[in-house]
Amino acid sequence: MSTQKPWAARVTRAVAGEIRQRRKARGMSAEDLAAACADLGMPIPRSTLADLENDRRASISVAEWLAIAAALDVPPVTLLCPVGTAETAEVLPGAEAPAYRAVQWIAGEAPLRHPGRADVLTDWLPTAGPGAPLLAYRLNDAAARDQLDAAGRARQYQDLAAGAATEGERAAYEAAAQAQLATADRALAEGERVRGWAAGEGWLAPPPIRMRSVTTAPGPRAGAGRAVRGRYQARPGRSAVVAPDLADLRGPVTGTVELPLWLFWSQPDHAFDLAEPDMRQWMYETVLREAGSLEDLTTYLDRDTLIALWPRLYLPRGVRQAWEDRHPALRSAVAVA
């Protein structure tokens, strides 16, 4: 560890090194990075970035750090604590800590001990004191995800029950759906418990979990078959869902669409203005990635809009392959674009 420069300058140099590495990995020039920061509303001259990367600048502001991380599309903390590219980070003057432990400290997940100096350490705990509100929000977030996942699986089992070939098969799928609904209810109760804890401590409580209950199997829409589930995955453990016929997609093409929480739960506002191209594209990416049933696809997607947007959509590889294998017209749209 070098001690030729003050600790603040050493931290800046380490961050600058990560910026350079991430920028080159993305194939961006310093000019590209400067333009991306300006697009975010935080202009950083190319000369400033060059001075930073070439160790001619001894400091970086928090605003610059956040804007550069956003422009590089990386978590800001990884520029400061390079998990996966370096074993340690100098988180305090003269104190090297494992990079991931440093991230946990910054995120409020664990206290940080100062190696070699027992008298200097952070003694807060993630379950009490300053770290506890963060824990409450993490627990509430986990409960929301658990409920959404369980309710989504319940919907899938109910779809399967509706199309079961035998009475025994239908009963088995319905039992599986009920088990998932019970799991969703337990997750909801856990969220309520966490919010009660937070309110009792006098903190601003996490937002409540808001999700429609799944109580009956949705019937197929007129003219629509069952969703296709192939070997491709939207994410590990979850098959990509594809409409059997693009003509079944008759969703809205104008106005504002509000997605249900089982499709879009990560932000409080679930509304997408279809007149805004970026919002329209974002909604299509979300539905294609998160759909758990044919009804999700036919309710929110439109055939012509999907074909027009397809070349520009940012999708998991499994989702793109599943749709293009079923509907070659989409692959053709990419070739034309």
N, C-alpha and C positions, 0 to 999 in steps of 0.2 A: 504494500500500500504506500503510495507516494504521500509525503508530507511537505513537499516543496511549495504547495499552494494552500491557502486556507481551505477549510472543509467546504464552505459554500461554493468556492470555485471548483473544487473537485467534484462536487455533486453536479454542478452545471456541465462540467466536461463529460461526466458519465451519461447524463441525459442527452447531450449533444451527440455522443457516439451512437446511442440508440436511435436517435432521429436520423442520423446519416444512414445507418444500417437498414432501418425500416423504409426510408425513402428509396434507397437503391433497390431493395427487394421488390418494391412496387413499380420500379421502372420510372420513377419521377425525378425530374431535374429540380434543382433548387428553385428555379423560376416556376415550375409547375406547383411546387409546394407553396410558394408565396401567393400564387393565384388562387389556390384552394383555400388558403387562410383568408384571403380577401373576400372570397365568395361567402365565407361564414360570417363576415362582418368584423373580422379582426385582421386588418392589413398588417402584414409583417414583411418589410422590404426584403428582396432577395439578398441584398448586401448584409442585412442583419443575420439572415440564416447562414450565409457564408462565414461571417465572423464567428457565429456560434459553433458551427461545425469545425472550424479551423482553430479553435481554442484562442480566439482573439476577443472573446466576450466572456466576462467572469460571472454573469448572472442571467437568469431567465425568469420572467415574471410568471405568476400563476396563470394569468390570462393567456400568455403566449403558450405555455405548456399545454393548457386545455385545448386551445385552438389548433395547435400543431398535431396533437393526438387525434382530434376529430378529422383533420385534413388527411392524416395518414390512415384513418379508420382502424385505430388500435386503442385498447383501454389505456387511459392516461397513466395509470399506475405502472404499466409495463415499461414506460420510458424511464421511470424513476427506479423501479425494482425489476430488472429484466429477467423475470422467471422464464426458464427454458434456454436462455442464452448466457447467463452468468450464474455462478453458484452463490455469490454473496452481493450485498449492497451495503455501502457505507451510510447507514441510516442516521448515525450521530457522529460527532467528531471522534475519529479514531476507533469507531465501533463497527465492525463488519458483522452483519447478520445474514443468515440464509435468506435468499431473495424472497422466497414464498412466505417466510415468517415475517419479513418486513411488510409484505403486502397485507398479511392478516392484521398487523398492527395498524396500518393506515386505514384499513377497512373497518376497524373496530371489532375484529373477530377474536383477537388475542392480545394480551399485554406483551411488551417488549422488554427483554432483559439486556442490559448493557454488558457485554462480555468483559470480564476482567475487572469490573467495577461494581461490586455488590451494593454500594451505597447509591448508585444511580440506576434506577429502573422505573418503569411505569407500573404502578401497583393496582390500577383499576382492573376489574374483572369483566369479561364479556356478559356475565349474568347479573351484575349489580353495578351501581354507580353510573358513570358516564357511558359505559358500554351497553347498559341494559336496554335503552330505547332502540338501539340498532338491532339488538337481538329480537325485540318484539316485532319489528317490521319484517325481519327475516323469517320469523316463525309464521307470521300472518301470510307472507308471500308464499311460503311453502304450503300452507293449508289451502290457499287459493288454487295453487297448481294441482295439488292432490285432488281437490274437489272437481276441478275442470277435467282432469284426466279420467277420473272415475266416471263422471257423468258422460263424457264422450264415449268411453267403453260401453257404458250401459246403452247408449243410443245404438252403437254398433251391434250389440247382442240383440236388441229389440228388432233391428232391421233383419238380422238373420232369422229371428223367430218368425217374423212375418212371412218369410219366404221358405220356411222349413218344409222338407218333403214329408216328414212323418210327425205324428203327435208326440212321440218320444223326443224327437229332435227339438221340436218347438218348446216342450216343457224344459228341456235342458238349457236352451238359450234364454228362456224367460227367467229361470233360476239364476243363471249367471248375471243377467241384467239386474235382478233384485239385489244380488250380492254387491254389485258395483254401486248401486244406489245407496246401499247401507254405508259403504265406504265414503261416498260423497257426503252423506249426512254427518259422519264422524268428523270429516275434515271441516265441515261448516261449524260444527260444535267447537273444534279446536280453535278456529279463527275467532269465535265469540269469546272463548276463554282468554285468548291472548289479548284481545281488545279490552276485556274487562280488567285484566292485569294492568295494562297501560293506563287506562282511565283512572284506576285506583291509585296509581303512582303520581297522577297529576300531569302526565305527558299528553301530547297531542296523539290520540290513538290512531293506529293504522286504519285505512278505509275498510268498510265492511265488504265481505264477499257478496257480490250480487250476481246471481245466476239463476236462470229459469230451471225449475225442477223438471226432471224427465220422468214422466209417469206412464205414458203410453207409447207404443211403437208408432212412429209416423208412417202413414200409408204412402204408397208410391204415387207420384203425380201422374195425371193422365198422360198417356203416350210415352211414359218414361219407363225404362227397364231398371234393373238393379245395377248398382255401381260395380265397376270392374276393379278387382284387387289382384294385382299381379305380384311378380317376384321383386319388384322395385320398392324401395322404402322412402318415405318422406323424411324419416329420421330413424335411428336405431329402434327396432321393435315396433314400428308403425308403418303399415303398408301405404303406399300412395293410392289415392282413390281417384278413379277416372270415370268420366261419363261415357257410357257405351255409345252414345250418338251425340255429336255436337249440336244437332238440331234440338236436343232436349234443353239446351241452355238458353233460357228466355228471360234472364234476369233484367233488372232495370238498366237503362242506358242514360237516364238523366236524373237530376235531383240529388238528394242526399240520402246515403244508405248508412244505417247503423247496424254494425255487425253484432251478433250475440257474443256473450263472454266466452263461450266454448271455442269460438274462432279467433277472438281478439281480446285478450285479457291484460296485456302489458301496460296499457295506458288508460287513464280515466275516461278520455273522450273516445268513443267507438265510432264516431260519425265520419263518413268519407264523402266529400263533395265530388260527384262524378264530372263536374265541369272543369275541375282542376286536373290536368294530365298527371301530375305526380301523385296526387291522391288516388286517382283511378288506378294507376299502375300498382300502387302500394296495396290497395284493396284486393286486386286480383292476385298478387303474390301471396297475400295472407290467406285468402280462401283456398287457393290451390295447395298451399303448404299444410293448412290445418284442417281441411275438410275431413269429416269422419263418415259422411254418408252422401248418397246421391242427392238428397234434398238440399244439403249445403251448397252443392254445385249448381243445381238448377234454380235455386232461389236467388243467388247473387251474381251469377256469371251470365254473360250474353255471348252467343256464338261469334258474331261478327267482331265484337270488341275484343274477344279473346284472340282471334286470329290476327287482328291488327296489332295487338300488344305483344304477342308471343315472342318475337325476336328480341324484345327489350326487357322481358321479365327476368328478374334475378330469382332463380329457383334452385332448390336442392337437385342434385344430379338425378336422383331416383325419380323425382316428380317429373322432370323434363323428359327423361327416357320413357317413363310409363305412358305419358300423354302422346309423345311422338310415335311410339310403337303402335298405339291404338289408332291414332289419327295422323296419317302421313301428311295431310294437308298442313299441319303445323310445322313439320320439318321442311316442307316446301316453302312456307312463309319465311323461315329463317334463311333458306338458300336465296330467295329473292331479295331479302333485305341486305 
